[in-house]
């Protein structure tokens, strides 16, 4: 599975919701604002321009632009570090304020059904589409998952 598959697996309407969750203030705090503005090809990075550019971003993801997918994922996730910390703390993954060692062996933290349990526990606390994206991102990054997790019906 590629990172673009996670975006595409959620569908375009949920992708647009993910863009709405990007915090311009957090991008500035973590010194990502200028880099994202260039990467997204926007003269001015604000919520209105993000919303208007969503179809172009979706097209880039559909073309499997993995570098773009990675940058966009970073902007989305840095905007929700409180959620990230809560989820990985709940899973018992050692971290520093939501950041974990990239060489960590994640397999021991992902027992059967972890995605469903995490989603059910946090879906009423955090935006469900962002939570679903993060669960898939975590599965891709640490568990090396080959399938996009979908919300159980």
HELIX and SHEET records of a PDB file:
HELIX    1   1 UNK A    3  UNK A   10  1                                   8    
HELIX    2   2 UNK A   12  UNK A   20  1                                   9    
HELIX    3   3 UNK A   24  UNK A   29  1                                   6    
HELIX    4   4 UNK A   33  UNK A   39  1                                   7    
HELIX    5   5 UNK A   47  UNK A   62  1                                  16    
HELIX    6   6 UNK A   66  UNK A   78  1                                  13    
HELIX    7   7 UNK A   81  UNK A   91  1                                  11    
HELIX    8   8 UNK A  106  UNK A  109  5                                   4    
HELIX    9   9 UNK A  114  UNK A  122  1                                   9    
HELIX   10  10 UNK A  128  UNK A  141  1                                  14    
END                                                                             
